[in-house]
Amino acid sequence: MLPELVEAYHNPNMGLVTHLQYAVQREEEVDEESESNNLPPQLPPRNALANELKDSDVKPCEQGSKCLSETFLTRLQHMDLSTIPEEQQALILDYFRTSICQDAEQVQSGNPSLPGLKKLTVAICKNLNSEISRILPTLEIFHRVLDQQLSPGIGMLSKQIPGQSMSLRLEQLTKLLYSIEDKAINAVFNSVGYEGGHRKSLIPPVIFEVKQESLGIPTKMFIKVDVEGGKLHINKAKEGPDDKYFVHNKIRQLVKSQKMPAKLVIVVETEKEKILRKEFVFDDTKKREGFCQLLQQMKNKHSGKPEPDMITVFVGTWNMGNASPPNNLNSWFQCKGQGKTQDDTADQIPHDIYVIGTQEDPLGEREWADRVKEILRNITNISFKQVAIQTLWNIRILILAKPEHENRISHVFSDSVKTGIANTLGNKGAVAVSFMFNGTSFGFVNSHLTSGSEKTLRRNQNYLNILRFLNLGDKKLNPFDITNQFTHLIWLGDLNYRVDFPNTDAEYVVSKIKQQQYQELLSRDQLNSEINDDKVFLHFAEEEITFAPTYRFERYTRDKYAYTKAKTTGTKYNLPSWCDRVLRKSYPLVHVICQAYGCTNDIMTSDHSPVFASFEVGVASQFVSKRDPNSAPQGSIQIMNCKATLRTKSKTKFFIEYHSSCLEKTVRTCEGENTEHSDGSIKVWFGNQVELTPIISDAEYLLDQHILICVKSTDSDESYGEGCVALRAAQFCYTEFQVALTHHGEKSGVLTGGIQLHTSEGTPTEKLYDFVKVERDDSKGKSGDKTPASQSAHDISNPSYMEVSYRSGKVIDKGWSYSMPPRNLPTGGQTVIEPKKSPTGKALKSVAAEPSEMFDNPLYGSVTKSQNQSKDQDTTHKLMQPDPVLGPKSQDGEPERPPVPTPRNRSFTCSESKPLLPPAVAQNKKPVVPSRSQGCVVNSRPPLPTKTRSGHPEPQAKPRDYRDTSELPGKHRPPTRAGQTPLQKDPQPNVPKMGHSVK
């Protein structure tokens, strides 16, 4: 009986004979009286009940249809029908007199298709239907001409489907007209036209006033950036003839100074193939950043590359408070207001992708999308394409992209999760969209979490539920949650975490905000506290907050916080808080820099202020190898010495599963050896070396790839932890890694091991994000400050980009670390920027004004070293020796393991007198690893003392000349990690050197 009831419930009418048409009248007075007398109700016979139901169904139906007909006929009599043909007037009258009653009867019998109405619309639109059939082919031909995505099999003329409704055909016609309009506007705006002999410019020339020192005297100069013309003009006068100009391909490098935040060095190539360093000081840091962004736009526009390697992404979140937005939202999309904002000179630079998340949004999808497109068109003169829009009640996410990226975006997925009452209401929850941009995956989540200052635990649970139930991305990556599925995951929205102060301190909080003293308030921010305790947003990063709390304002003003609200239960307090946030999590060793993070001042229709953020993101192209697959050597990825520490007491066996888009299929290891520990964890040793075969062996392709790692149980195939390893870490040699394992947003263990990469011969092309570098500030190091250089910098846009992140002065655990050697090893006093070859192939002469040191691309975690920094260098980037031999059983119970041959790392010693390697060698070739017979001797002088880890005493050794030995002495070896087996002598001298190309 129960299965039949369940089956009936799933029927269209949910078990009823027919679905309810009218509200049921409550007539329970008699029942209440009977209940008061404790008498059971009298049930009529079953047949009598059926007859009564039939009578009650027929009479209300007849009465309702007649009443409906009379109502519409009365309305029709009061309307002016003089403009309507008599034939169509008769059709409408006939429908309201008879056909509408027949439609009501059809609905009553379970047929909601309204055949009478369909017949009427077909008759009225008879001529329109034939006209649409005549017009549609013409419009589709026109649309195909404008379509950028035209390819064989796409854009075929649509055929009329028999029985297709008029509304669907009109919708098809409307969408086609909208598409034609968008494509035509886009084609016109992006074309190059001429008016009076002058070229149209999407980004007009911008002039910067700077200072340049000449013989110790500052001189005012003017720099004009012509993005469209591809030229950089340097003049002594704002108006007048150009003194000098440099074409885009002669501008080699931009070098930011840390010591002087407004200083910039422009490295240019002269006509005589010389390198010049021109130093300028801008009015402030924002002007310098705006100049760098314009130069990057110029280089990108004129580079001639078929695919971009860097894009910018705008991310905005706004709780609209169920109020219509104002007409002017320019400040939001131009990152203007409080906090880290962009300079006015960057206003005309359009972002490649716009991600707009709203909560309590009262507008419809189409209305909001059209409003945003119109605003962006007015700002940028570009008609953006809609990638996706997803709505859950009043929570919405809209993603737009430049038209030229339309073919680069694919695999678009969207989903939503409800976290309202009992996880069934959508007033709270999340909407999300994911897609591929060429070879890089993006995920965006807009969430509105539970409100109330006392509901922190509920918000944490909302976050975990969203992680668990969002269904996005590649279905092959089902073992991984969304925090590990995408190269870049950006989480935005009204997260509703509050400032944890008692209500009595409301005035104190407001006074601190007026004084712009945010640090004490941020130290009591609930989201920061939960992140620091690893309860939510594990390994996410957030740019430093330098703007006022965005909630709760009085509407139509930004001068007063309305932190009290009168309710029937009493006064409710909502202290000013940073409810609206933008956080991100990216794969290791990828380029991502936050350029702006703040809120607007002039959008006041809601009690929340809109929040904006913009990111500069490196992207990988859809790589196509130029090599013959039959003759090209096969590359390989070797992963070895893997050991997992899992937070579980499970007795099952485990194996590792490797996933990556660069692999043909998923690869599994054999079962590992378990060792239980008293702390409740299990250590699993995966002793066998695993060799993965990539589909393409080119270094250009492989260095942008990542290996996703999943530790699974053998009995249930359940995941116990997931992580990610970057192949770029093994660009030059064998590299050790340590990866935090997570599962459903929580820590589940740690995985350590080593990775080695073999690639085919070839030199990776320079990326656009390598165009801007950061100069080292050695002033603190020279004065004896022990702070690592990467932490002492005061003008690095995103310190987390170099494995160091700031949040209220604390370093954030990123969830991964690598024992990477430096990419370049210049001698003391030499500059990191190496002269490049000219178009003629000759080496360019360097005439640098003064030697300096700078960070190479911080993406790779490499920091150049000098003789002045032998003791206070950041140990994060120091080369760590691999664990070649795991000795006998250790104290914690690890079993003996056979020795694993590993290569010898080069001894990085340097000489003050030895010149720098030739530019071509230093840039284009991988470092040569000397053989044992050469004794790893790089120069004729003793090596400099190695730098020690923080917290360890420096090794003391007597001066000794090690030129005649092939190994570094034990005292000079880098100290081993906690729990790591000491290094042993390499038993196999003929092991192939890591990092060499495959022959």
N, C-alpha and C positions, 0 to 999 in steps of 0.2 A: 504493500500500500504506500509506503514512504517513497520508494522510487517513482511511483506514478505521480505523487504530489509534486516532487521535485521537478519532474519532467514537465508537468503542467505549469509550474511556476516559471519555467524558462520559455514558455510560449509567448507570443506577442502580447496577449492580454493578461499575462501573469496568472493563469489559472481561472480567470473569469470567463463567462460566456462571451462577453464583449467588453471592450474597455469602457470605462466610465465617461459619460458625456456631460453630465451636469453634477453640480454639487449635491451631496446627499443631505437631505433635511434631517435634523436631529429631532426625533420624536420619542423621547425616553422618559416622559413624565410618568407614564403608567408603569414602566419598568422600575423606576425609582420607588414608586409607592409599593409595588409588589415586593421589592427587596426589603423595604422597611417593615413589611408584614412577614418577612421570611417565608414567603410562599413561592414555590417554583413556577416559572413562566409556563403558560399553556401554549404548546406548539401545535399549529394546525397540521392537518394531513399533508403529506408531500405533494399530492396531485393538486390540492387546493392552492398551495403555495406557488406551483408552477403557473396555474391559470391566472393568479393575481399578478404575477410578474409580467406575463404577456400583456394583460390589460394595461398595467401601469406603464409598460414600455411604449405601447401604441399611442395612448392618449397624449402623454407629454410630447412625443415626437410630432404628432399632427399639430398640436397646439403651438409647439415651438417653431416649426417650420412656417406655419401661417403667420405667426407674430413676426418672424424674421422677414418674410416676404413683404408684409405690410410696412415694416420699418424702412426697408430700402426703397420701396415704391414712393413712400412719402418724401424721403430725401431727394429722390430723383425729380419729383414735381417742382421742388424749389430751386432747381438748377437750370441754367441757360443752356439749352440744347440746340441753339440756332447754328452753331458752328459744326455740328455733327451731321453727317448725311442721314437721310431718312431711313435708309436701309439698315444702318448700324443702330439708329435709335430703336427700331423695331426689334433688333436682336437683343438689345439690353433689356427692353421692357419684357420680352418673352422670357428671358432668363429669370428675372426677379419675380414674375408671375407664377411660373410653373417649374422651370428647371432647378431653381434653388431648393424647392421642396423635395424634388427627386434626389438631388445631391445629399440632402439631409437624411433621406431614407437609406441611401447607399452607405453613408457613414454609420447609421444606426445598425445596419446589418454587417458591419465590419469591413467595408470597402472605402478607404479614405481618399481615393484617387480623384474625386469630384469630376466625373465625366462631363457633366453639363458645362462646367467652367472651361474645361479644355476645348469643348466644341465651340464655345463662344469666342475664346481667344484665337482659335484657328480661323474662324470666320471673319473676325475683325481684322486680323493681321494677314489676310490672304494676299493682298498686294505687297505687304512688307516682306513676307516670306519669299516671294519670287524676286523682290528687289535685293534681299540679302544674298540669295543664290547667285545673283548677277554680280554683286559687289565683292563678295568674299574672295573669289579667285584673283581679282585685280589687286586687292589689298595684300593677299598672301605673296603674290609675285613681288610687289614692292617691298614687303617685309623680308623676303629672301635676299634681295639685293643689299639691304641694310644689315642683315644678320652677320655678325662676326663669327659665329660658330658654325658656319655653313660647311658641311662635309657630305660625302656620298651617303645617301640614305636619309639625310636630315633636310627638313624644309619641303617635303612633298606636299602637294596640294591636298587639302582635306576634302573628303567626300561627305556629302550629306547622308546621314544615317536615317533610314526610314523610321518614322515615328518619333524622331527627335523633337523635343518640346521647343516652343518658340523662345521661352526664357533662356534655355541653354544656348540657342543660336545667337540670341542677343548678347549673352555673356561672352560668347566666343568673339563676336564682332567687337564688343567693348574692349576686351583684353587685347585684341589685335591692334586696335586703334591706339591704346595706351602704349603698347610695345613699339609701334611705328614712331610715335611721338618721341619716346625716350631714345630710340636708336638714332633718329634723325638729329635730335638736339645734341646727342653725344658726338655724332660724326662732325657736326658743324663746329662745336666748341673745341674739338681736338684737332681740327684741320689747321693748316697754316695758310692764312690769307694775307692779302696786302691791301692797305688803305693809305693812299698818298705815298707809296713807296716804303712804308714802315711795316715791319713784321709785327703781327699780333703776338702778345705775350701773356701766357697764363700767370706767370710769376713776374711781376715787373721788376726792373733793376732796383736794387737797394743800396744806399750809400751809408757807410759807417764812418764816424769820426773817431780816429785813433791817435795814439801818440807813439812816436818812434824816437829812440835816443840816438843822437849823433854827437860823438865826442863828449858824452856826458850831459848833453843839453837836449831836453825833450822837445821834439818838433811835432807840430800838428800835421796830420796826414788824413787823406780821405780815400777809403777803399770802396769801390763800386763793384757789386756782384751782379753780373748779368747772366742769370741762369739759362735763359733761352738762347742767348748768343754764345754761351760757353766761354766767357772771358772774365778775368779778374783785373780791374783797372786800379792803379795806385797813383794818386795825384796829390800835389801839394795844395791845390785850390779846389774848392767844391765845384765851382763852375769853371770851365775852360778846357783847353786841350789836354789830352792824356799824357802824363809823363812816362808811364810804363804800363804795359798790360801783359798778362800771361794767359795763354790758351789753356783750356782745361787739362789737356794731356801733358802740360809742362808743370802742373801743380802736383808735386809728388807726395807731400805729407803735411798734415796739420798736427802740431805737437802742443798739447795743453800743459801749462805750468801748474804745479801744485803750490809752489811757494808764493806765487802771485796769482790769485784766482782769475784776474782779468787779462793775464798775459797769454799770448799765443804766438808760436813760431810757425811760419809758413815756409816750407821747404820747396823751392822751385828749381827748375832746370833752365839755364840760359841757352841762348842760341849757340854758344861755344861749348855746349855740352858740359857745363860746370854746374855744380850744386850750390845754391845760395840759401842761407837761412835768414829770413827776414822776421825780426821780432817786433811785435806791436802790442800795445796795451790798450784795451777797450775801456769804455766807461764803467762797465760792471760785468759780472759773470754772465748775466742773462744775455747781454749783447754778444758776448763771445760765443755762447751756445747757439744763438740765432745765426751767427755768421757760419759756424761749423755746419749747421743743418742746411743752409743754403748752398755751401760748397759741396756737401754730399749730394744734394739734389742735382747740382750741375754735373758732377762726376757720373752719377747714375744715368742722367738724361743723355749724355754724350759718350758713354762708355762703349756703345755698340754691342753690349752683351744681349743675347736673345732672351735671357731669363734673369730676373732680379735675384740677388743674393742677400738683400736686406729690404725690409718693408717697415712701415710705421703703422701702429695700431692704436686707435683711439678707443678708450673704454669709458663709458659714462653710466652712472646709476643715479636714479632720482625717485623718491617716494613722492608722487604727485598729490597726495592727500585728497584724491577723488575730486580735484578741481581742474578745470580746463587750463592748460598752460598759456602763458602770454605769447604774443606773436613773435617777439624777439627773444630767441634763445642762442644768439650768436656767441655770447660769452662762454656758454657751456662747451660748445664745439670748438672754440678757439682757446680753451684752457686759460681763461682770464678770471682773476679773482684773488683769493687767498691761497697761501701755501706755495708749493713749487710750481711756478707758472712759466709759460713761454713768453719770449720777448715779442714785441709788436712786429718785428721784422719777419717773424715766422708765421704771421697770420695768413699769408697767401699760400703757404705750403700745405697742400692737401694730404691727409693721411690716406694710406692705401686701403685700410679697412676701418669701418666704424662699427662699434658694438655698443648698442644703447639698451640698457636695462631699466625698466620702470616697474614701480609697485603702486598699487591703488590708482591704476590708470583708468580714467573714465572714458577714454576715446576708443573707437573701433580700430581694428587692425589697419584697414585701408586708410582711414583718416589720419592716423598717427604716422604711418609710413609715408604718405604723401606730404605731410607737414615737414617731416625730417628731410626728405629729399629736396623739398623746395628751399629749406634753410641752407642746406649744403650747396645747392646750386647757386644760391645768391652769394655764398662766401667764396666758393672755389671755381665757379663757372664750369662745373663738371656735373653731369647727370649720373648719379651713382646707381649701380645695379643692386637689386635686392637679392641677397644670398638666401636668407631664411627669416622667418618670423614665427615665433611660438608663443602661445598665450595660455595661461592657466588662470581662469577667473580674471582678476585684475593685475596679474603678474605677467610681464611680457618682456621678451628679448627680440630685438631687431638687429640684423646684421646687413650692412651695405658694403659694397666694394667698388673700386674703380672699374670702369668698363673694360679696360685692357686686361684686367685680371679674371675676366669671366671664364676664359678657357683654362685658367690655372687652378681654379677651385673645383673640387670634385668630392664625391663621397659625403654629401651633406646629410646629416642625421639630426633629428630633433626629438626631444622627449620632455616629459614633465613628471613631477612627483608631488603628491599632496601630503602635507604634514599638519593639516588643521586638526580639528577635534577627531580623535580616533583614526587619524590619518585618512579620513574620508572627505574632508572639506578642503577646498582649494583656496580658501582665503589666505592660507599660509602654505608655503611649499617652494618649489623651484622649477624653472624652465631652463632648458639647456640646448645648445646647438654645437655640433662638431663638424669639421670638414678637413679636407686635405688641401694645402696650398702647395702645389707641385709635390715635393718630397717631404714636406713638413706638416705634421698634424697639429690642429688647434682644437681646443675645447673651451667653451664659455658657459658658465653657469650663473644665472641670475636667481637669487633666492630672497625670500621674505620670511624670516624666522619669527618664532613666538615672541611677543612683546611682553614687557614687564621686567622691572629691574631685578625681581626676586626669582626669575625663571631661567637662570643660567643653565641648569641641568637639562631643562626641556629644550633649550636652544642647541645644546650639545647633541642631544638625541636627534633633533631635526637634521643636523649636519650628517650624522652617521646614517640615518635613514636615506637621505638623498644620495650619499655615496653608494649605498647598497642597492638602491632600486633604479637609479638612472641607467638607461640602456642606450649607449651611444657607441660610435666608432666601429672598428673592425670586429666582426663576430668571432674571429679566430683568437681574439685576445680576451675571451670571456673569463679566464682565471684572474685577470687583473681588473681592479676597480679603476675609476676614471682618473685617479691621481697618478697612475702609471701608464695609462693608455696613450697619452698625448704628449708630443714634444713640449707643448706649452699649454697649460691649463690655467685659465684666469677665472677667478671666482669674484663676483661682484654682487651688490644688492644691499638691501636694508637688513643687516644681520641682527640688529636690535640689541647688541651687547651694550651695556650702560657703564657709566662711571660709578664705581662702588663707594659712594659716600652716604652717610646718614642724611635723612631728609632735613635735619636741623642745620646742615652745612650748605644749604642751597645758595644762600647769599655769598658764602665764602667761595663756592665754585664759580659763581658769576663774576665775582671780583677778580679771581685769577684769570678768567677768560678776557676780561677787559684789559688786564695788564699784559695779555699775551704770554702768560707763564703757564705753558701747557704741560711741562714735564711732570709735575706733581700729579696732575689729573690723569695723565697717560699711565703713570705708575699704578693707578687704581682702576685702569680700564679693564673690564671683565674679559674682553677678547684677548688682550695681551697676556693676562694671567692664565687663561685656559690654554693658550698656545705654549707658554713657557712651561706649563705642567704636562705638555704632550697629550692633552685631552681632545683637542680639535685642530684642524688645519696643520697636521704634522708635516714639517719640512716646507711649509709655504713661506713666502717672503712678502713683506709689505714695505713700501717706501716710507721713509720717516714722515710722520705727521707734523706739519708746521702750520696748520690752519685751525680755526676755531671749531668747536663741536657743531655738527650740522643739524642737530635736533635738540630741543623743541622750540621753534621760534613762534612769535605771534605772526599771523599771516599779514602780508603786505608791509612788513618791516623786517629789518635785520639788526635792529638796535636793541631788541628786548626779547628775552627768553620767557616763554609762558610755561613755567615749570610746575604750576599747580592747576588742577582741574577739579571742579566741584562735581561730586556724584552723590547719589542718594545714600550710599554707604559711608560717605565722608569725603574728605579732600584727598585726591590722589596726586602723588608727586612724580614728575618725570624730569629728573635732573638733566641739564644739558649734557649730551653724550655724542660720541662719534658712532652713531648707528650705521651710517652708510660707508661702506669700505670696498676696497679693491685689493685682492691678494692674488698671488700667482705662484705656480710651481712649474719648473722646467726641468728637462733632462740635464744631466751633468755636462759641463763644458760646451754649452751652447751660448750664442751671443744674445743677450737680452738686457737692455738698459731702460730704466724708467726715466723718461724725460720730463714728465710733469705729474704732479699729484696734489690736488687741492679742491676747492669748492668755489662756487660763484657767490657774488654779493648782490646781484641785481635781479635775481629771479625769486619772487617772493609770494607766489600764489599758494604755496604749500607751507606746512610747518617744518618741512625738511628743505635743505639747500641741495641743489644738484652737485654731485661729486664727479670729477673728471680725472683721468689718468691717460698718459700716452706712453707707448713703449716702442723702442727701436729693436727690431727682432731680426736675427739672421735666419734665412730660409735656405733649404736645399733644393736644387733643381731636379727635375725629372731627368736623371743622368742617362745619356746614351753613349756607350763606349765607342771610341773611334778605332779600336783595335779589332783585328780579325779574331773572332772567338776561337777559331781552330788553332791559330798560331800563338795567341796571347798566353803567357804563363798563368797558371791557376793560382790565385791567392788563397790564403788560409788565415783562420783566426784560431789561435790555440789558447785554451783556458785550462789552467792547472792549479794544483795545490789548494783546491777549494775546501773550505771548512765553514760549516754553518753552526751557529749557536741559536737554538730555537727555545722560545719560552713555552714549553709544553711538557707534559708528563706522559705523552702518548707512547705506547710500546711499539708502534708501527715502524716500518722501515721507510726511508725517504730516498727520493731521487730528484735531480734537477732537470728542469725543462727550459730550453733556450728558444726564445722567439725573436724574430727580427724580419723586417721587410727585405733585408739584404740576403736572407737565406731562402732556399727553395722550399724548405719544410721545417717543421719543428724538430728539434734534436733533443733526445733524452739521454741521461747518463745511467750508469748502473746503480744499484743500491749502494748507499753509503753505510759506513760503520758507525753505530751509535755508541756514545758513552754518556751515562747519566751522571749528574752532578747533584751535590747536596742542596744547591740553591733552587732546585726544581727545573733547571734547564737541561737540555740535551745538546751535546756536541756531536755533529755528524761530519765525518771525514769522507770526502769524495776523492779518493786517491788517484783515480785514473785521469790521465790527460785527455781532454776532449778537443778534437779538431773540427772546426766548423768550416764549411766551404761556401764562400759568398758567391752570388750569381755574377757579380762583376768584380774584377780584381784591381781596378784602377784606384789609386790613392785618392784622387779627387772625389770619388764617390764614397769610398769606405770611411774616410775621416769624418764624414757627416752622419754616420750611422751609429745606432745604439743596439745593444743586446739586452733584451728583457729577460730576467731570470725569475723562475718560479720554482720554489721548493715544494714538492708534493709528496703525499703519502702513497705507498704502493698498494694499500688495501682498498682505499676509497677514492683515489685520484683527487683528493681534496687538497687545496692549496694551504700551506702553512706560512707563507711569506713570499712577497714579491719585491723585486728591486730592479735596478737598471745600471748598466756599465757602458761608458762611452768608449768607442774605438779610438777616438782622437788621443786618449790617454796613452796609447801604445804606439804613437806615431813614430817614435825614434828608437825605442828599445823595449825590452820586457818591463812591464810595470805592474806593481802590486796595487790592489784595490781593496777597499773596505766599504761595503754597502749595507745600509740599514734595511732590514726586511720589514715590510708592513703588510697588514691584511685588514681590509675594510676600515682603513683610516687609523689603525692602531699599530703600535710597534709589536713585532712578533719575533724579532731576532736580528742577528748580524751575520753577514756572509763575507768572508775574506778569501783572497786568492790572487792569482797572477794572470796577466793577459799579454799575449804577444801577437803582433800583426805582421803578416807578410803581404806586401802589395807588389804590383808590377811597377816597372820603371815609369817615372813621370813626375812632373812638378805641379803641385796644386796651384791653381791660379789665385791671385790676390783677391781677397774679398773687399767689398766696399766698406765694411765696418773696420777693416785694418787701416783705412785711410786716416783715421783719427787716433792718435796715441796720447799717452799721458807721460809727462816728464817727471822724473823722480825728484823729490825734495830731500836733499841730504843734510839740510841744516840741523835737523834734530838728531840725526845719527852722529854727526860730528861733535855735537855738544854732549854726547854721552848718554843720550836718551835710549833706553833699551826697548822702546816700543817698536815692533816690526814696521818696516817701511810701508807695507800695504795698509797698516792700521793708522799710521801717523798721517797719511794723506788727508788733506782737508778739502779736496775738490775732485773727488771721484764720484761720477754720477751715480753709480750703483756699486758699492763695495762688495755686495754679495756675488757680483760677477767674478770676483777674484777669491772666492771661497771665504770671504769675510763679510759678515752681514751685521748691520746695526739695528738694534731695537732697544731703545732706552739705554744705550751704552753697553749692551751685552751682545756677545757673539752668538749667533743662532746656528744650531746644528742643521746642516744642509742634508744630512743623510748619506753622504758619500765623501770619500777622500782618496787621493791617488798619490803615489810616491813618484811624482813626475820630475824628470830633470829639466833644466832650463833649455829653451829652444835655441837661444843664441848665447854664446859665452864671450863677450868682448873683453879685451884687456882693460886694465884700470884706466879710467879717464876717457875711454872711447865712447862714441855715441852708439846707440842701438840702431838708429836709422842707417841703413847701409845704402851706398850709392847703387842706383839701378842702371841697367844698360839703356843706352839711347836707342832710338829706332834704327840707327845704323849698325847697332851691335857692338859699338865701342863702350868701354867702361867709362863712366862719367867721373870727372875729377871733382873731388870734394874740397870745398873751400869754406868749411864750417867756421863760424866766427870764434866759437869757443867750445871745447868738449863738454858734453853733458851726458847724463844718463837718464833713461826714461823707461817706463814700463812698455814692454812689447805688448801685443794684444793681450789684455788681462784674461781673455777667454780661455787661454790655454794654461792659466795658472802659473806662467813662467815669469820670473822677475830677474832682470839682468843684475849681475853682481859686479862689484868694484873692489879695489884694494882697500877702500875706506870702510868697507862693511864686512869685516871678517868675523865679527862676533855678534852683531845684533840683527842678523838676517832672519827673515820669517822662515821658520822651519817647515811650514806647510808645503813649500815648494821644493824642499831638498830631496835629492835623489836617494831613494831607499834601496838597499840591496835586497834582492829576492831571497826567499827562504829555499835554498837549493836542496838541502838535506834535512829531513826531519829525523832527529836522532832517536835514541832509545826511548822507551816509555817514560813519559814525564810524570810529575807529581800529581797532576790532575787526572791521570788515568788514560792518557791518549796512547793508543797502541803504537808499536814500531811500524814504520813505513819505509818502503824501499827508497833509496836516494833518487831524486829527480834531477837530471842534468839541466842546469840553467846556464845562461851565458854570463860572461864576465862583463861588468859595466866599466866604461871608460873612467880613468882617473882624471877628474876635471881639475888639473893644475894649470896655472897661467903665469905668464912672465910680464913684467912691466915693460920690457924692451921689445918683446916680440910683437910685430905688427898684426893687425887684424887680418883674418882670412880674406881673400879676394871676394868681392861682392857676389859674383855669380856662384861661387862655391858656397858661401855662407847662406845664400838664399835658396838655391835650387837643388842642392845636394844634401843627402842625409849624412850625418856625421860618420866618419870612418872609424871603425873600432880597431885599434892596433892589435896585432897578434901577440901571443905570449913571448915570442922571440924578440919583439920590440920592447918588451918590458913595460908597456903602457907609459913610456916616458915621452912627455910632450915638450919639455924644454930641458935646459941644462942646469936649472936652479931647483933648489928644494921646493916642494909644494907648500902652498900657503896652509896654515892650520885650518882644519875643517871647523865648521860652525856646529855648535851643539844645540840640542833641543832645549826649549825653555823648561826650567825645573830640574835640569841635570847639570852637575858640575862640569866645568870644562876639563877635558883630559890634559894632564900635565905630562909632557915628555921632554927628554933632553934633546937639544938640537942634533939633528942627524941628517946625513945626506942619503936619500933613498933612491938615488938615480940608478944604482946597480941592482935594485930588486924589482921584481915584476909585480909585486903586490903592495898595497898600502899596509903599513903595520897595524896590528890589532888595535893599538891605542888610538889610532886616527880613524878607525872605522866609525861610521855613524852608529849611535847606540841603537840597540834593537828595541822593538816595541814590547810592551808588556805582554808576556805570554809567548813571545816569539823565540824560536830556537836560534841560538847564535850561529853565525855564519861558519861554514866549514870550507875547507879547501876544495876547490873545484876538481873533482876526480877525472874529468874528461876534458882535456885541453882542446880537442878538436870539435867542440860543439859549435854549430853555425851561429854567427853573431846575430842577435836580435835586431830587428829594424832594417836589415838589409833587404834589398829587392829580390824578388824571386828570379832566379836565372832561367 
